[in-house]
Amino acid sequence: MRTFSAPFSSSSSIRLPTREETKRRSLNPRASSTPIPRKEDVVIIGADIAGLTTALSLHRYFPLPISSRLHRNNWISINFRLGVRSLVLEQGDSLRTGGTSLTLFKNGWRVLDAIGVGDKLRDKFLLIHGLVMRSMDGRELRSFSFEKEAPRQEVRAVERSLLLETLSSRLLPNSIAFSSKVKSSCPRTPPPGRSTTFSFISAPHKEYSCRFMKFHPN
């Protein structure tokens, strides 16, 4: 059997890939054209007020202080986070700034109190005690006081942008994916005894797999 060896010159140089180059190639293989699906339990489409409120309701802190005895009778209090992590997809490159203000009544403030942001917003906006309706020529048509006609009613006009910023600031890191527009989605038939999963593709091209999807209109 004949063997052949390639000619090798002492003046020639062979460059081997560095460790960093090898690591980058392994993390970003050029030959792989199919993205690996990212698994999420809950995906919320739209980082508007409803979407962020839903996400924060799932992420919220449930303060459960548990005391644990350490060495020499020292005690430490530990707070555990209970809830469900979710991913919010927003087609814009930032939070929405459309609209100026939103008038919230008592039930709306109850929701904000339940998710832990009511007190943070309440002190920044004045309490509305009543309303006066006038015609185009300035003639008073009707006026009423909330204290008389709706006792214990709470009415405040809240800036939309500040409300969105407050909600997003309470979410876990990387909970909102901006510039992500859903291009397609399809349900997958689950095996017996398991919940239905959804697979969808967003732009930029990322594939997600989740068990529950919640859509919000633009």
Secondary structure, DSSP 8 states (H G I E B T S, - for coil): ---------TT-------HHHHHHHHHS-TT--S---EEEEEEEE--SHHHHHHHHHHH------EEEE-GGG-EEEE----S--EEEE-SSSS----SSEEEE-HHHHHHHHHTT-HHHHHTTS-B--EEEEE-TTS-EEEEEEHHHHSTT---EEEEHHHHHHHHHHTS-TT-EE-S-EEEEEEEE---TTS--EEEEEEETTEEEEEEEEEE---
